[in-house]
Amino acid sequence: MANPNVEAVKILFQGYFDAWKTRTIPVPPRGLLVWAPGAVAEIGGHSIAVDPHDVADDPFFLQIEAEFYWSAIPDWRITELDVAGSDHSVMSFARFEGTGPDGVTLDPIWLADRWHFDAQGRIARWQQVTDLAAWARWTALTGQDYPAYIAEAFAKSGQPPRFVP
């Protein structure tokens, strides 16, 4: 029998493969990935508390983030994905690729996420492990401030900003 937490993470990422063609990241089914009360995200050595929410909540964080990168990397996408896990722990490895504004293919970036789920299948802890310097180079191509861009997109929806899916 398939691990439901592994399947949920796969579904989340699979939409990235072709999303750049339509500029739309598919929203996962409601209830598929939900953040638990007291959840924590660890990104770049920083831990942040995450308010309980459904990854599918509007505004959809992953769409906002994708639009940020598509502004400078028109074919920003995942080209390889590996997801595995057992019980309440899942590891996902995604290879992002794209072409810069000058038409030159960018060096790929591997993103590794470690997902911890509680007994109810909710995200309790999420750890993002990646080459932050590589992401900083890709972010610089947009000419925009990533945190400000995300915060503004959420503000337009009348919501406090979230910096996690």
C-alpha distance (Angstrom), angle and dihedral (degrees) to the residues before:
residue distance angle dihedral
M1 . . .
A2 3.80 . .
N3 3.79 119.3 .
P4 3.84 106.1 -111.6
N5 3.81 92.1 -147.7
V6 3.82 91.8 53.6
E7 3.80 90.6 47.7
A8 3.82 91.7 49.3
V9 3.81 92.7 53.5
K10 3.82 91.0 46.4
I11 3.80 91.0 52.5
L12 3.80 90.6 50.0
F13 3.81 93.5 54.9
Q14 3.82 101.6 34.9
G15 3.79 91.4 76.7
Y16 3.79 90.7 65.3
F17 3.81 94.7 69.5
D18 3.81 96.2 76.2
A19 3.81 102.9 9.6
W20 3.80 92.8 103.1
K21 3.82 89.2 67.5
T22 3.82 92.8 61.2
R23 3.82 98.6 22.5
T24 3.80 89.3 -125.0
I25 3.79 127.4 115.9
P26 3.83 107.1 -154.0
V27 3.79 112.3 -115.7
P28 3.80 110.2 -127.1
P29 3.80 118.2 -123.9
R30 3.80 113.1 -79.6
G31 3.78 111.4 -97.1
L32 3.81 94.1 24.9
L33 3.82 95.0 104.6
V34 3.78 117.6 16.9
W35 3.79 127.9 168.9
A36 3.81 114.1 -126.3
P37 3.79 124.5 -132.1
G38 3.80 108.1 -87.7
A39 3.81 93.4 22.7
V40 3.79 120.0 159.9
A41 3.80 131.9 -154.6
E42 3.79 121.2 -156.8
I43 3.78 112.9 -158.4
G44 3.78 124.0 168.0
G45 3.77 93.4 -17.4
H46 3.80 94.2 -49.2
S47 3.79 124.1 111.5
I48 3.78 119.0 -149.3
A49 3.78 130.4 -178.2
V50 3.79 113.1 -119.2
D51 3.78 120.8 -148.6
P52 3.80 113.9 -131.1
H53 3.79 109.8 -91.8
D54 3.78 142.6 137.4
V55 3.81 115.2 -101.0
A56 3.82 85.7 -131.8
D57 3.82 92.0 59.5
D58 3.78 117.9 127.0
P59 2.93 124.6 -81.8
F60 3.79 88.4 48.9
F61 3.81 105.9 -138.4
L62 3.79 95.5 -155.5
Q63 3.83 91.8 55.3
I64 3.80 91.1 50.6
E65 3.79 91.4 49.2
A66 3.81 92.4 46.5
E67 3.81 91.9 51.8
F68 3.79 88.4 51.9
Y69 3.81 92.0 56.6
W70 3.82 95.5 37.8
S71 3.80 88.4 59.5
A72 3.82 87.9 74.9
I73 3.81 104.7 10.7
P74 3.80 104.6 48.8
D75 3.81 94.8 -173.8
W76 3.83 96.9 42.0
R77 3.79 104.2 154.7
I78 3.78 149.3 131.7
T79 3.80 113.9 -94.9
E80 3.80 100.5 175.3
L81 3.78 131.4 29.7
D82 3.78 132.8 -177.7
V83 3.80 121.0 178.5
A84 3.80 124.6 176.5
G85 3.74 137.9 154.6
S86 3.75 150.9 140.1
D87 3.76 133.1 -132.0
H88 3.80 106.7 -27.7
S89 3.80 100.8 -14.6
V90 3.82 125.9 83.5
M91 3.80 131.1 179.2
S92 3.79 120.9 -158.7
F93 3.79 126.1 -171.1
A94 3.79 117.9 -169.6
R95 3.79 127.5 -179.9
F96 3.81 113.1 -147.6
E97 3.79 120.1 -159.9
G98 3.76 136.0 174.2
T99 3.78 149.1 145.0
G100 3.78 122.1 -101.6
P101 3.79 124.7 -128.4
D102 3.81 89.1 -95.1
G103 3.82 90.8 59.7
V104 3.80 93.8 -108.8
T105 3.80 117.7 133.7
L106 3.79 109.9 -114.8
D107 3.78 122.6 -131.6
P108 3.81 106.7 -96.8
I109 3.78 121.2 -107.4
W110 3.79 123.8 -144.5
L111 3.78 115.2 -146.9
A112 3.80 118.3 -162.4
D113 3.79 120.4 -167.1
R114 3.78 126.8 -173.6
W115 3.79 112.2 -156.9
H116 3.81 123.1 -164.8
F117 3.80 116.8 -165.9
D118 3.78 127.8 -164.1
A119 3.82 123.7 -131.2
Q120 3.84 89.8 -85.4
G121 3.82 91.8 55.4
R122 3.82 94.8 -106.6
I123 3.80 123.6 137.9
A124 3.80 107.0 -99.2
R125 3.81 99.3 167.0
W126 3.77 132.2 9.4
Q127 3.78 123.6 -170.4
Q128 3.78 120.3 -167.9
V129 3.78 114.5 -158.7
T130 3.76 115.9 -175.2
D131 3.78 144.9 126.9
L132 3.80 98.6 -82.6
A133 3.81 91.4 -172.7
A134 3.81 90.1 59.4
W135 3.81 91.3 48.9
A136 3.83 88.9 48.4
R137 3.83 89.3 56.3
W138 3.82 91.3 49.7
T139 3.82 91.1 45.2
A140 3.81 90.9 51.5
L141 3.81 89.2 59.5
T142 3.81 89.1 67.8
G143 3.79 93.0 58.2
Q144 3.80 87.6 -139.3
D145 3.78 136.6 109.4
Y146 3.82 107.5 -109.0
P147 3.84 98.7 -151.0
A148 3.82 92.2 44.6
Y149 3.81 91.3 48.4
I150 3.81 92.7 51.5
A151 3.82 93.0 44.2
E152 3.82 92.0 49.9
A153 3.80 92.8 49.6
F154 3.79 90.9 52.6
A155 3.82 91.9 44.3
K156 3.82 89.7 55.5
S157 3.80 86.8 58.4
G158 3.78 92.2 47.8
Q159 3.81 91.8 -113.9
P160 3.79 131.3 122.7
P161 3.81 110.8 -108.1
R162 3.81 122.2 -94.2
F163 3.75 121.4 -165.3
V164 3.80 95.1 -163.2
P165 3.80 132.1 67.3
